[in-house]
């Protein structure tokens, strides 16, 4: 990373933004116990846990202490579940078979706050608002995560898409709502609504629209099968991929950088493509470049560091730290053993979750979880958990 940009980042508030991955409810894993590990003992449940982590396993959730990584509470929850930060210091949104549910992870309890609907999908945090997209109904719900502390369902904005589809939405700081267009057969692009749900912009030059991320300057991009579609300053701009089919479906953004990190796939007929290149999308220059990592990765591999650096957990077991301005791999941080992405996307695989200066990496094959200092590259803690985990997340305050 160039020195001037790193210095600017160090003088500000360093926040790592969560990856906006595109998937519906997921789960799976090995539910057997491992009593032999000295790190797997369940801690006594506390009245409150500061900055907790949450992992899913086949049949429930574990809440973890961020420092010791010990399990402080286990919550039974059948079915495939996924977890995302709700946007405050206490809560996590859980996608279940029947809809979104709100977990008070700090208080270690599932609340009665829920957004029912088939196929709960994206949870997007931006500009002090959290947006839920329910694929089975096309319903979009927007709320202020600070209102979750009242213990009841927040009052918020609701919008229903013209057709139900696997979509995503994000509300900008001026109240504009960007949401995808599509139906059960195909997805074509995105539109933007003002605060009164009046359409102010539309672009349908984005086949297979999938995923979103926000960059510095509130540039928002959604992925396409031939590049990305960027919305900034009231207008859409298409950034083409260098290949006829260059699919970008998962992206990660940072307020510290105008450059977005994305995956990149080129084989429309592959049962499971294991790409070794990632994409960097410069939202200021409307340019896209590719970076060869020399290893494959999965949709749970992308994240951003506290200085805007792009992070990719490779199947070689290392976190590849990419300078988004230079498009070069700065260093590789050893994290887990070598692994291979399973054919079934619902099956567990190593997952990367970043909060502040710490990268948390799960290693389901060993029932392990690691905490890594991104500044030093050293593991500060490793534990063995009672079950093989699937999704990994935690509370993240701020957007």
C-alpha positions as CSV (number, residue, x, y, z in Angstrom):
1,X,0.0,0.0,0.0
2,X,1.4,3.5,-0.8
3,X,2.7,5.4,2.2
4,X,0.6,8.6,1.8
5,X,-2.6,6.7,1.7
6,X,-1.7,4.5,4.7
7,X,-0.8,7.6,6.7
8,X,-4.1,9.2,5.9
9,X,-5.9,6.0,6.9
10,X,-4.0,5.8,10.2
11,X,-5.0,9.3,11.2
12,X,-8.7,8.6,10.8
13,X,-11.1,6.2,12.4
14,X,-10.3,2.8,11.1
15,X,-13.3,0.7,10.3
16,X,-13.5,-2.6,8.6
17,X,-16.6,-3.1,6.5
18,X,-18.3,-6.4,6.2
19,X,-18.5,-8.1,2.8
20,X,-21.9,-8.1,1.1
21,X,-22.2,-11.6,0.1
22,X,-25.2,-12.8,-1.9
23,X,-26.9,-16.0,-0.6
24,X,-30.0,-17.2,1.0
25,X,-30.2,-19.1,4.2
26,X,-27.3,-21.5,4.8
27,X,-25.9,-23.9,7.3
28,X,-24.6,-27.3,7.7
29,X,-21.7,-28.8,9.6
30,X,-20.5,-31.5,11.9
31,X,-22.3,-31.5,15.2
32,X,-20.0,-33.9,17.1
33,X,-18.1,-32.7,20.2
34,X,-14.4,-32.6,20.9
35,X,-13.9,-33.0,24.7
36,X,-10.2,-33.5,24.4
37,X,-9.3,-29.9,23.6
38,X,-8.4,-27.7,26.4
39,X,-9.8,-24.7,24.6
40,X,-13.3,-26.1,23.9
41,X,-14.7,-25.8,27.4
42,X,-17.9,-23.8,27.4
43,X,-17.6,-20.6,29.5
44,X,-20.1,-19.7,32.1
45,X,-22.9,-17.6,30.5
46,X,-22.4,-13.9,31.2
47,X,-25.1,-11.2,31.7
48,X,-23.6,-9.4,28.7
49,X,-20.8,-10.0,26.2
50,X,-18.9,-7.0,24.7
51,X,-18.4,-7.1,21.0
52,X,-19.4,-10.8,20.6
53,X,-18.8,-13.1,17.7
54,X,-21.5,-15.4,16.4
55,X,-21.0,-18.7,14.5
56,X,-23.6,-21.0,13.0
57,X,-23.5,-24.8,13.2
58,X,-25.9,-27.5,12.1
59,X,-28.8,-26.9,14.5
60,X,-27.9,-23.6,16.2
61,X,-25.7,-20.7,17.0
62,X,-22.7,-20.2,19.3
63,X,-22.0,-16.8,20.8
64,X,-18.3,-16.3,21.5
65,X,-16.2,-13.9,23.6
66,X,-14.1,-11.8,21.2
67,X,-10.8,-12.2,23.2
68,X,-10.9,-15.7,24.6
69,X,-13.0,-17.1,21.7
70,X,-14.8,-19.2,24.3
71,X,-18.4,-20.2,23.8
72,X,-20.5,-18.1,26.2
73,X,-23.9,-19.3,25.0
74,X,-25.4,-21.8,22.6
75,X,-28.8,-21.2,21.1
76,X,-30.7,-24.1,19.4
77,X,-32.1,-23.0,16.0
78,X,-32.9,-25.8,13.5
79,X,-32.4,-25.4,9.8
80,X,-29.9,-23.6,7.6
81,X,-29.1,-20.2,9.2
82,X,-26.8,-17.4,8.3
83,X,-25.6,-14.4,10.3
84,X,-24.8,-10.7,9.5
85,X,-24.0,-7.7,11.7
86,X,-27.2,-5.7,12.4
87,X,-25.3,-2.4,12.6
88,X,-25.0,-1.7,16.3
89,X,-22.8,-2.9,19.1
90,X,-25.2,-5.6,20.4
91,X,-27.2,-7.2,17.6
92,X,-26.8,-9.7,14.8
93,X,-29.4,-10.5,12.1
94,X,-30.1,-14.2,11.6
95,X,-31.5,-15.5,8.4
96,X,-33.7,-18.5,9.1
97,X,-36.0,-20.8,7.1
98,X,-38.9,-18.5,7.8
99,X,-37.3,-15.1,7.6
100,X,-35.0,-12.7,9.4
101,X,-34.7,-12.8,13.2
102,X,-32.8,-10.4,15.4
103,X,-30.3,-11.9,17.9
104,X,-29.2,-9.7,20.9
105,X,-25.8,-11.2,20.8
106,X,-24.5,-9.1,23.7
107,X,-27.4,-10.3,25.9
108,X,-27.1,-13.8,24.4
109,X,-30.7,-14.2,23.5
110,X,-33.0,-14.3,20.4
111,X,-35.4,-11.4,20.5
112,X,-39.0,-11.3,19.3
113,X,-38.0,-9.0,16.5
114,X,-38.5,-10.7,13.2
115,X,-39.2,-10.0,9.5
116,X,-41.1,-13.1,8.2
117,X,-40.8,-14.2,4.6
118,X,-39.5,-16.9,2.4
119,X,-35.8,-16.9,1.4
120,X,-34.3,-14.1,3.5
121,X,-31.2,-12.8,1.6
122,X,-29.1,-9.7,1.9
123,X,-28.4,-7.7,5.0
124,X,-26.8,-4.4,4.0
125,X,-25.5,-1.8,6.4
126,X,-24.8,1.7,5.1
127,X,-25.1,5.3,6.3
128,X,-26.7,4.5,9.6
129,X,-29.4,2.3,8.1
130,X,-29.8,-1.5,7.8
131,X,-31.6,-2.9,4.8
132,X,-33.1,-6.4,4.6
133,X,-34.1,-8.0,1.2
134,X,-36.4,-11.0,1.3
135,X,-36.0,-12.9,-2.0
136,X,-39.2,-14.9,-1.8
137,X,-41.4,-11.8,-1.6
138,X,-39.3,-9.0,-3.0
139,X,-39.9,-7.0,0.2
140,X,-37.3,-4.5,1.3
141,X,-37.2,-3.3,5.0
142,X,-35.1,-0.4,6.1
143,X,-34.5,0.5,9.8
144,X,-32.1,2.4,12.1
145,X,-30.2,-0.3,14.0
146,X,-30.0,2.0,17.0
147,X,-33.7,1.4,17.4
148,X,-33.2,-2.3,18.1
149,X,-32.1,-1.4,21.7
150,X,-35.8,-0.6,22.5
151,X,-36.5,-4.4,22.3
152,X,-39.3,-4.0,19.7
153,X,-39.5,-4.0,15.9
154,X,-38.2,-0.6,14.7
155,X,-40.4,1.7,12.7
156,X,-38.9,1.9,9.2
157,X,-39.3,2.1,5.5
158,X,-40.8,-0.8,3.5
159,X,-40.8,-1.2,-0.2
160,X,-42.0,-4.2,-2.3
161,X,-40.3,-5.0,-5.6
162,X,-42.4,-5.4,-8.7
163,X,-41.4,-9.0,-8.9
164,X,-39.9,-11.3,-6.2
165,X,-36.2,-12.2,-7.0
166,X,-32.8,-12.9,-5.6
167,X,-32.0,-9.2,-5.0
168,X,-30.4,-6.6,-2.8
169,X,-31.1,-3.0,-1.7
170,X,-29.2,-0.2,0.0
171,X,-30.4,3.2,1.3
172,X,-28.1,6.2,0.7
173,X,-27.5,9.0,3.2
174,X,-29.9,11.3,1.3
175,X,-32.7,8.8,1.6
176,X,-32.4,7.4,-1.9
177,X,-33.1,3.6,-2.1
178,X,-31.2,1.6,-4.7
179,X,-32.7,-1.8,-5.3
180,X,-32.3,-4.5,-7.9
181,X,-34.6,-5.4,-10.8
182,X,-35.6,-8.9,-11.8
183,X,-37.9,-11.8,-11.4
184,X,-37.6,-15.5,-10.7
185,X,-36.2,-16.2,-14.2
186,X,-33.7,-13.4,-14.7
187,X,-32.2,-10.2,-13.1
188,X,-31.5,-7.2,-15.3
189,X,-30.3,-4.2,-13.3
190,X,-31.2,-1.7,-10.7
191,X,-33.4,1.4,-10.0
192,X,-33.2,4.2,-7.6
193,X,-36.1,5.7,-5.6
194,X,-36.3,9.0,-3.8
195,X,-37.6,9.3,-0.2
196,X,-41.1,9.1,-1.4
197,X,-40.5,5.9,-3.5
198,X,-40.6,7.9,-6.8
199,X,-38.2,6.4,-9.4
200,X,-35.4,8.8,-10.2
201,X,-32.9,6.5,-12.0
202,X,-32.9,3.1,-13.7
203,X,-30.3,1.0,-15.6
204,X,-31.1,-2.5,-17.0
205,X,-27.6,-3.1,-18.5
206,X,-26.6,-5.5,-15.8
207,X,-27.4,-9.1,-16.6
208,X,-27.6,-11.4,-13.6
209,X,-27.2,-8.5,-11.1
210,X,-25.8,-9.9,-7.9
211,X,-24.3,-8.4,-4.8
212,X,-23.5,-4.9,-3.7
213,X,-20.8,-2.8,-2.0
214,X,-20.3,0.9,-1.2
215,X,-17.0,2.7,-1.6
216,X,-15.5,6.0,-0.5
217,X,-17.7,8.9,-1.6
218,X,-20.8,6.8,-1.4
219,X,-20.3,5.1,-4.8
220,X,-22.4,2.0,-4.8
221,X,-21.8,-0.9,-7.2
222,X,-23.8,-4.0,-8.0
223,X,-22.2,-6.9,-9.8
224,X,-23.1,-8.1,-13.3
225,X,-22.2,-11.0,-15.5
226,X,-20.2,-8.6,-17.7
227,X,-18.8,-6.2,-15.1
228,X,-20.3,-3.9,-12.5
229,X,-22.9,-1.1,-12.4
230,X,-21.9,1.9,-10.3
231,X,-24.3,4.5,-9.0
232,X,-22.7,7.8,-7.9
233,X,-23.8,11.4,-7.8
234,X,-27.3,10.6,-9.1
235,X,-26.2,8.6,-12.2
236,X,-25.4,5.0,-13.2
237,X,-22.1,4.1,-15.0
238,X,-21.4,0.7,-16.4
239,X,-17.8,-0.6,-15.9
240,X,-17.3,-3.5,-18.4
241,X,-15.4,-6.6,-17.7
242,X,-12.4,-7.5,-20.0
243,X,-14.2,-10.7,-20.9
244,X,-17.6,-11.2,-22.6
245,X,-18.6,-13.2,-19.6
246,X,-16.8,-11.7,-16.6
247,X,-19.1,-12.3,-13.6
248,X,-18.7,-10.3,-10.4
249,X,-21.2,-11.5,-7.8
250,X,-19.6,-10.8,-4.4
251,X,-18.0,-7.5,-3.5
252,X,-16.4,-5.8,-0.5
253,X,-16.2,-2.0,0.0
254,X,-14.5,0.4,2.4
255,X,-15.0,4.0,3.4
256,X,-11.2,4.3,3.3
257,X,-10.9,3.6,-0.5
258,X,-12.7,4.4,-3.7
259,X,-11.8,1.0,-5.0
260,X,-14.0,-2.0,-4.5
261,X,-12.9,-5.6,-4.2
262,X,-14.8,-8.2,-6.2
263,X,-14.6,-11.9,-7.2
264,X,-14.3,-12.7,-10.9
265,X,-15.5,-15.7,-12.9
266,X,-15.4,-16.4,-16.6
267,X,-17.0,-19.8,-17.2
268,X,-20.8,-19.6,-17.4
269,X,-21.1,-23.4,-17.7
270,X,-18.9,-24.5,-14.8
271,X,-20.6,-26.5,-12.0
272,X,-18.3,-24.7,-9.7
273,X,-15.6,-22.4,-11.0
274,X,-12.6,-21.9,-8.7
275,X,-11.2,-18.6,-9.9
276,X,-7.7,-17.4,-9.0
277,X,-8.2,-13.8,-10.0
278,X,-10.0,-11.0,-8.1
279,X,-11.3,-7.8,-9.5
280,X,-10.6,-4.2,-8.3
281,X,-13.2,-1.6,-9.4
282,X,-12.1,2.0,-9.3
283,X,-15.3,3.9,-8.8
284,X,-13.7,7.3,-9.4
285,X,-12.1,6.3,-12.7
286,X,-14.7,3.8,-13.7
287,X,-12.0,1.2,-14.4
288,X,-11.7,-2.5,-13.6
289,X,-8.5,-4.4,-13.2
290,X,-7.8,-8.0,-12.4
291,X,-5.2,-9.3,-9.8
292,X,-3.9,-12.9,-10.0
293,X,-3.6,-14.5,-6.6
294,X,-2.2,-17.8,-7.6
295,X,-4.8,-19.6,-5.5
296,X,-8.6,-19.9,-5.5
297,X,-11.0,-18.6,-3.0
298,X,-14.7,-18.7,-2.1
299,X,-17.6,-16.3,-1.7
300,X,-16.8,-16.2,2.0
301,X,-13.2,-15.1,1.4
302,X,-13.5,-11.4,0.7
303,X,-13.1,-8.6,3.3
304,X,-11.6,-5.2,3.8
305,X,-9.0,-4.2,6.4
306,X,-8.9,-1.1,8.6
307,X,-6.9,0.9,6.1
308,X,-8.9,0.0,3.1
309,X,-6.7,-2.9,2.1
310,X,-8.3,-5.7,0.2
311,X,-8.3,-9.1,1.9
312,X,-8.8,-12.5,0.3
313,X,-8.7,-15.8,2.2
314,X,-7.2,-18.2,-0.3
315,X,-7.5,-22.0,-0.5
316,X,-3.7,-22.0,0.1
317,X,-4.6,-21.1,3.7
318,X,-3.3,-17.5,3.6
319,X,-4.9,-14.1,3.8
320,X,-3.7,-12.3,0.7
321,X,-3.4,-8.6,1.4
322,X,-3.9,-6.6,-1.8
323,X,-3.1,-2.9,-2.2
324,X,-6.3,-1.6,-4.0
325,X,-4.5,1.4,-5.5
326,X,-1.5,-0.5,-6.9
327,X,-3.3,-3.8,-7.6
328,X,-0.5,-5.8,-6.0
329,X,-0.3,-8.4,-3.3
330,X,1.5,-6.8,-0.4
331,X,1.9,-9.8,1.8
332,X,0.4,-13.2,2.7
333,X,-0.7,-13.9,6.3
334,X,-0.8,-17.6,7.2
335,X,-4.3,-18.4,8.6
336,X,-5.4,-22.0,8.2
337,X,-4.4,-25.2,6.4
338,X,-4.9,-25.7,2.7
339,X,-8.6,-26.4,1.8
340,X,-10.9,-26.8,-1.2
341,X,-14.2,-25.2,-1.8
342,X,-17.0,-27.7,-1.6
343,X,-19.4,-28.1,-4.6
344,X,-22.4,-27.4,-2.4
345,X,-22.3,-23.7,-1.4
346,X,-24.3,-24.5,1.8
347,X,-21.5,-26.7,3.1
348,X,-18.9,-25.3,5.5
349,X,-15.6,-23.8,4.3
350,X,-13.0,-21.5,5.9
351,X,-14.6,-18.1,6.4
352,X,-13.1,-14.6,6.9
353,X,-14.7,-12.0,9.2
354,X,-12.9,-8.7,9.9
355,X,-13.6,-6.3,12.7
356,X,-11.3,-3.3,13.3
357,X,-7.7,-4.7,13.2
358,X,-8.5,-8.3,13.8
359,X,-9.3,-11.0,11.2
360,X,-11.3,-13.9,12.5
361,X,-10.9,-17.1,10.4
362,X,-12.8,-20.3,10.9
363,X,-11.4,-23.7,10.0
364,X,-14.4,-26.1,10.0
365,X,-12.3,-29.2,9.2
366,X,-10.5,-28.8,12.5
367,X,-13.5,-27.2,14.4
368,X,-11.1,-24.3,14.9
369,X,-11.3,-20.5,15.0
370,X,-8.4,-18.2,14.8
371,X,-7.9,-14.5,15.7
372,X,-5.2,-12.8,13.7
373,X,-3.7,-9.3,14.2
374,X,-3.7,-7.7,10.7
375,X,-1.0,-5.3,11.6
376,X,1.5,-7.9,12.7
377,X,0.2,-10.9,10.9
378,X,0.4,-12.9,14.1
379,X,-2.2,-15.2,15.5
380,X,-3.3,-13.9,18.9
381,X,-5.7,-16.8,19.7
382,X,-6.7,-20.2,18.4
383,X,-9.4,-22.4,19.9
384,X,-11.2,-25.6,19.1
385,X,-15.0,-25.3,19.1
386,X,-17.6,-27.9,20.1
387,X,-18.9,-28.2,16.6
388,X,-17.7,-27.6,13.0
389,X,-19.0,-24.2,12.2
390,X,-20.4,-22.7,9.0
391,X,-21.1,-19.0,9.0
392,X,-19.0,-16.5,11.0
393,X,-20.0,-13.0,11.9
394,X,-20.4,-10.6,14.9
395,X,-21.6,-7.2,16.1
396,X,-20.3,-4.2,14.2
397,X,-21.3,-0.7,15.2
398,X,-21.2,2.0,12.6
399,X,-21.3,1.9,8.8
